[in-house]
Amino acid sequence: MLKIYDVFFFSFFLLGYISWCLYHALPPMIYYFPLQTLALTGLEVFAVAFFSPIFLIIGPFWRLANNKYILALLRLTMVGNLASYQAPNASIRLFILAAGVSSSLLVQTVTWWSGNSLQRFVRIWGFMLGKIMLLALRIWYTSLNPVWSSQAANTVILTIGFIAAVERIYSGGDRRKQEANKTGNAVRETVSHPHWLLSGIAFGSLMFLTLWIFGEVSLISRWAVSGHPHTGPDPNPYGGTVLLGLAHGLMLSFWSWSSIIYLTVTYSILFYSFTGLASSAGLLYLHTWSAAIAGNILAVFTMCVWPQLAGRFVSCLHPGKAMSTAMFAYVLELFFCVWCTAYKFVPGGIYFRESSHLLLGFIMLCIGVDFLTGPKKELSSIFEVKSNQKPLFRKSKNYIKLLLWLFVGVGLLGLGLRYKTYQKKLGQGVPKRDFSAMIWPFRFAYDNEGWSNLEGSANLLNQTGADFITIIESDASKPFIGNNDPTMWLGERLGFYTDFGPSTRDHTWGIMALSRYPIVKSTHHLLPSPEGEIAPAISMTVNFTGKLVDFVVAHFGNEEEDLDRKLQAIVVSNLLKTSSKQVVFLGYITSAPGSRDYTELIENGNVQDIDSTDHDRWCSYIMYRGVIRLGYARISHAGLSDSEVQMAKFRIPDHLDSYVDNDRTVTDPSQVPEDIHFNPRFGSYKDGHNYEHIHHFHMSTPKYFK
């Protein structure tokens, strides 16, 4: 058995995983509240939880945090706050999460700067391995973090986390008086340096980069995505290459810095420029496979510099100042990322509009300066290793490598099994003339209580029986929304073909298209948005077993942006006009029936409204040309989102030049064939709004046409 004094690897990488879970979870929880109001709420102040290490600048607080009982309390608080997932409401959950993040950062600061070299070495590596463990588990949960997506998984991880925390408390309590109660005692064993400001900014930037672009293995694919058929690499299975890139980056860090090859290839300024600057620029500006390759190179580079920058970081003489600076950079960059996309709803947003290139450039500059000016040593070399500890260092490195590849293997196995299952589900649509289309703004899969509810969304979509689904506000790959992929999750769960667009780097809120039948081609569009947020659209062709139908889906700007909506209506109407003779439009256009933009789509786009008598609409619309309307329904959201579901049923005519559309409306389903009925699970015809907390037909639907 491996004996490393105060170390038990299982505890360290599990506690590292828990820390990453907390750091990932707090930003989306904060963002949930302004998402409801489309404005800052004041609850953004909970981001100060990341600044808890600032107290450790004060000597008495540092000594207090080093007390074995206080440290034990902080550890238990950190783990216990995973139970925030089971909180009764979002406000309480936010408060508990903030306390967990504060506790985690205090523990991280104290333990990284306390203890002997071997202990600190393994603690830092435990944090890095915790990140790889997080990615591997998210693969098995289809981009979701199990601790935040399943009550059972939350309980299991909470229990194991308590076991790990108690093990750390009991194994470390008897020795803490003999270790570091003062900053100097811990740093004495390291090659110390006073540049806490530079190292802090670099480390915080590296943490944010790892969250932003590598928070989940599917993200690179979503940065590189384009329309069908040349979409670039699918996140499954090609997310596995990102996981391998990150793992190989960590393996490269074990190379000796004194090696001639490593000095000439890895450490040279040319290599840094290529791997850092060039790969990040490639991810931003190249397309599909080229962008994905650049992203994979960036993955190798990012994890390659992690051990060195972390080692240089913990060599700083002032732990409180260093960690506070790191978290200040981390939070500042996180808010900058929000401002890049949500610029219309935040103060000063116009100055940060679509500025991800500046953010990524600043991050690479900070990392690069610290990387190039710091000591050229592998992490264990940062510490002055005593001769009697060297065998244990070698054993610990072997154990780290073993765990690293174990996590990678588990992740790749999960991708393989998911891919095989998904491929079996695809192509199960039966040949038919009738099809149903649906539109739903589902606000990144967060329900009205603040919890991610993809399971409920999948159940609803499945019950509608829709053949083609477009979901507005679907790009949750941003770090302040959750770093997950609802498009991939729903596609695999329902067995649908998917189209994710536009690219995450285009600063839209995203549109998802799910189709039971193959998507032949698609084009992603950025609609003109001179004043407001970037409005996305997708035009595509779907093959309904030999019959091709075009679809145009779009998300217009907000009501206040009159010029934006005018220009967007013109562009989308032109897309409709130039589509094939058979086209369906599903759009969120923030205009009333009969308005300027509505009329532009109808007249210039040469389409018909699914129900021109329905005047009580504002956002979602369904229009069509060249197909026969059969039915129209509106289904209440029941708290699963803030918006209802709209869907329509159509028939593809046998002879496009001689068909007659249905012009008679009925509400009695017995007057039309049963095979075109909407699912009776949603009840029957209902006038007015449905205020019950169930999904039910409402607003004078369902209607059938004959």
WOGICOR-V733368 format. One record per residue. NEAR is the number of other C-alpha atoms within 12 Angstrom. Layout:
# WOGICOR-V733368
near=NEAR
near=NEAR
This chain:
# WOGICOR-V733368
near=11
near=19
near=18
near=29
near=24
near=31
near=35
near=32
near=39
near=29
near=33
near=42
near=36
near=37
near=48
near=39
near=42
near=52
near=42
near=38
near=48
near=45
near=45
near=45
near=43
near=45
near=41
near=42
near=40
near=40
near=40
near=35
near=31
near=24
near=32
near=22
near=14
near=17
near=21
near=24
near=18
near=15
near=26
near=30
near=21
near=31
near=33
near=28
near=34
near=41
near=35
near=37
near=34
near=28
near=28
near=32
near=28
near=19
near=20
near=15
near=23
near=33
near=25
near=24
near=39
near=39
near=30
near=30
near=22
near=22
near=36
near=34
near=27
near=36
near=44
near=33
near=34
near=40
near=45
near=38
near=43
near=51
near=37
near=38
near=40
near=28
near=23
near=16
near=18
near=28
near=24
near=23
near=31
near=39
near=30
near=33
near=43
near=38
near=35
near=40
near=42
near=38
near=38
near=44
near=44
near=42
near=45
near=39
near=45
near=47
near=49
near=43
near=48
near=45
near=37
near=37
near=43
near=43
near=39
near=42
near=47
near=43
near=45
near=40
near=44
near=40
near=40
near=44
near=43
near=33
near=44
near=49
near=42
near=45
near=48
near=42
near=36
near=40
near=44
near=32
near=33
near=40
near=40
near=41
near=38
near=33
near=37
near=43
near=34
near=24
near=20
near=16
near=25
near=27
near=24
near=19
near=33
near=34
near=23
near=26
near=36
near=30
near=24
near=32
near=37
near=28
near=25
near=38
near=31
near=22
near=22
near=31
near=23
near=16
near=22
near=31
near=18
near=18
near=30
near=31
near=29
near=33
near=37
near=26
near=23
near=37
near=36
near=26
near=31
near=36
near=28
near=30
near=26
near=21
near=25
near=31
near=29
near=32
near=44
near=39
near=40
near=45
near=44
near=40
near=43
near=45
near=42
near=41
near=41
near=41
near=40
near=44
near=42
near=43
near=45
near=46
near=54
near=47
near=50
near=52
near=44
near=51
near=49
near=40
near=40
near=35
near=33
near=29
near=23
near=21
near=32
near=30
near=34
near=38
near=43
near=41
near=31
near=31
near=45
near=37
near=34
near=45
near=49
near=33
near=33
near=43
near=43
near=29
near=32
near=36
near=32
near=31
near=35
near=30
near=29
near=21
near=25
near=18
near=17
near=13
near=15
near=21
near=20
near=15
near=20
near=31
near=36
near=21
near=19
near=17
near=22
near=32
near=26
near=23
near=34
near=43
near=31
near=28
near=32
near=43
near=31
near=30
near=40
near=37
near=24
near=24
near=30
near=31
near=27
near=29
near=33
near=41
near=33
near=34
near=46
near=43
near=36
near=43
near=44
near=34
near=44
near=49
near=40
near=37
near=49
near=42
near=41
near=47
near=43
near=49
near=43
near=48
near=49
near=49
near=43
near=38
near=32
near=37
near=45
near=40
near=34
near=41
near=46
near=36
near=33
near=40
near=39
near=32
near=34
near=38
near=36
near=25
near=37
near=40
near=34
near=35
near=38
near=40
near=32
near=37
near=36
near=35
near=29
near=29
near=27
near=29
near=18
near=16
near=25
near=21
near=17
near=27
near=32
near=30
near=26
near=34
near=25
near=21
near=33
near=37
near=25
near=28
near=38
near=39
near=25
near=34
near=44
near=38
near=26
near=34
near=40
near=30
near=21
near=32
near=30
near=30
near=32
near=34
near=43
near=42
near=32
near=33
near=35
near=28
near=25
near=17
near=12
near=13
near=22
near=19
near=17
near=27
near=33
near=23
near=20
near=31
near=30
near=19
near=26
near=36
near=28
near=18
near=30
near=36
near=27
near=20
near=33
near=37
near=25
near=26
near=38
near=32
near=24
near=28
near=36
near=23
near=21
near=30
near=30
near=17
near=19
near=27
near=21
near=16
near=20
near=25
near=22
near=20
near=25
near=17
near=17
near=22
near=28
near=31
near=42
near=41
near=49
near=46
near=46
near=46
near=40
near=44
near=38
near=42
near=43
near=38
near=29
near=25
near=27
near=37
near=38
near=37
near=28
near=39
near=25
near=26
near=36
near=30
near=19
near=33
near=40
near=26
near=21
near=36
near=32
near=38
near=41
near=49
near=48
near=52
near=50
near=46
near=42
near=44
near=43
near=44
near=43
near=48
near=40
near=40
near=42
near=41
near=39
near=48
near=49
near=48
near=47
near=43
near=38
near=42
near=41
near=34
near=31
near=39
near=32
near=37
near=39
near=45
near=52
near=55
near=49
near=44
near=44
near=43
near=42
near=36
near=38
near=42
near=40
near=47
near=47
near=51
near=52
near=44
near=42
near=38
near=37
near=33
near=38
near=28
near=26
near=33
near=33
near=35
near=33
near=35
near=35
near=27
near=30
near=21
near=26
near=32
near=38
near=37
near=43
near=42
near=49
near=43
near=45
near=42
near=35
near=37
near=31
near=29
near=22
near=18
near=28
near=28
near=41
near=38
near=48
near=51
near=54
near=53
near=48
near=48
near=37
near=27
near=23
near=17
near=24
near=24
near=22
near=29
near=38
near=32
near=28
near=42
near=40
near=28
near=32
near=44
near=37
near=24
near=34
near=40
near=31
near=21
near=29
near=28
near=25
near=36
near=38
near=54
near=50
near=48
near=48
near=45
near=45
near=30
near=33
near=21
near=28
near=20
near=23
near=23
near=36
near=40
near=25
near=30
near=42
near=32
near=24
near=22
near=32
near=29
near=38
near=32
near=33
near=41
near=36
near=23
near=18
near=27
near=20
near=22
near=29
near=24
near=33
near=39
near=49
near=48
near=46
near=43
near=38
near=35
near=40
near=37
near=40
near=42
near=42
near=44
near=47
near=44
near=47
near=34
near=33
near=28
near=29
near=35
near=36
near=26
near=32
near=38
near=46
near=46
near=46
near=45
near=41
near=39
near=36
near=35
near=27
near=18
near=16
near=19
near=12
near=11
near=16
near=19
near=24
near=23
near=20
near=17
near=26
near=23
near=26
near=22
near=27
near=16
near=18
near=21
near=15
near=15
near=21
near=32
near=37
near=40
near=30
near=21
near=19
near=29
near=22
near=27
near=30
near=23
near=21
near=20
near=25
near=26
near=19
near=16
near=15
near=21
near=34
near=37
near=37
near=32
near=28
near=30
near=39
near=40
near=40
near=35
near=31
near=26
